[in-house]
C-alpha cells in the first residue's frame, strides 16, 4: 500500500468516525439499546447533584406522591424543586436515618443556612412554553391516571432511579407524537381529544 | 403542522378566510378596537410593548434607517386643511397607533417560503421564530408595514449587563435574521387560557389584556374575545356595524365611526379604528 493511499484511508476513517459523533443528537450513555433509532427514548447525560437524592426510596419504597415535593406541578408552568425546609420538615423527625452520610450533608446545608444547589435535569429551550399544570390536571386529576404513570410519560420511571436522569428526548417531534394520540377526556368516558396542534401554544 | 393533520383537515385549510360564522363554534377570537378620538399620542402603548415583549432600543442612527423594532408605533398625521385654517396651525396633529392588524386573510402568510407564519385557531397571525429563515417576503407583502426584521444581533447589544434582568422570561429574545411582529401579547393570552381551562371555563371579558391596552391612559384601546358575543369588543364591533367577513362596511347612519384600515385590500383586519369621518372637500 503506497503512502498516499494510506493517508487517504486514515482521513476517510476519521471523517466517518467524526460524522457519526456529530450525527448523534443526544448525549449517549447507559446500556446499548437504551436509545431507539428515532431518538424518542434518548438517555440524557448523568447529572451529578450535590446530594445523591434517592428518588427510589422516596417515590418508590415510601410511595410518596411526586407532588408532595414538586408541589407546583399542579398549579404552575414549572413543577419546582422543593425548598430545604420541605426536606427538613420530615427529616427533623426521622431519627433512624440521621447518621447516614446523605442526611448528614442535608443537615450541614440546613445549619449553614445554605440552599442546596440542585442542578436542572430536564431543561427545555427558552423558546418553548411547557405547562406542567395542564398536563397534571388533565391526566392525573381529570383522567385519574396513577401519578407515577402521569409524570413518567416525560420523566421516565423516576421512582426507580436515585438522582433523576433524562430518559426521553424532550424534542418537538416527541412532544407532537403524543399530542397526536387520542386521549380519553375523563375517566369512564368514551370521548377523546388530542393535544393542541398550534405552533403558538408551545412556541413563544 | 403534521401531515396527517393536513390531510384530515384539508378542507378547512383550503377554505378562504374569513367566512360568515367562522368563529361561531370557536371559544376564542382575539380582536381590538382603537378609538382615535381618544388617542392623545402619548406613546405609553409603545413603551409598554417594549417592556413586555423584549423589544430592543435600536438607537437614533438605526431608527433613521428604518430599523426600529416598535411592534406598535404612533403614526402622526397633520389634519389637512382643517387645522391650518385656524390661528393655531401647529395644532391639529392626529395620531394613529399602528400595530399588526392580525388580518384574517393576511397577505404575509401565503408568501412565507418556510411556513413560519400562519393563522392560529383563535385568529392570531403567528410568527414562529425557529422556523423563520429571514427571507423578509412577509414584510414586503404587508400593507401596514408592521413586521420588523432583526438586522442585528440585539441579544448581544441591546441589554448590556445588568439590563438583561429586565427581560420578560415568557417571551423569546429574538436573534439576528428573524422577522418579528405584534403577537397580541400571546404569552398573556396563553397563560390566561390555561388557567381558565383548568377551571373549566373560558376567559372572562377583560381578564387578559394586551400590554398596550393595559397602559393606555385614555382607554383608547379595547381588547377582548370577539367570539364571546357579550364581550366589550364584540359589542363595539356590532355597534359600529363592522362585519369581520366583509371588505366594505355599510353604515345605517352617519355618526357611526368604525372602520378598518385598507379594507379594500381584502385583508380583513381584526382591529377596528374609531374615527369621526369628515368631508374636508365640502
Interface residues (C-beta under 8 A of the other chain):
Chain A: X126 X127 X129 X131 X133 X134 X137 X176 X180 X197 X198 X199 X200 X201 X203 X204
Chain B: X1 X2 X4 X5 X118 X120 X121 X124 X126 X128 X129 X130 X131 X169 X170 X171 X172 X173 X183 X186 X187 X190 X194 X197 X198
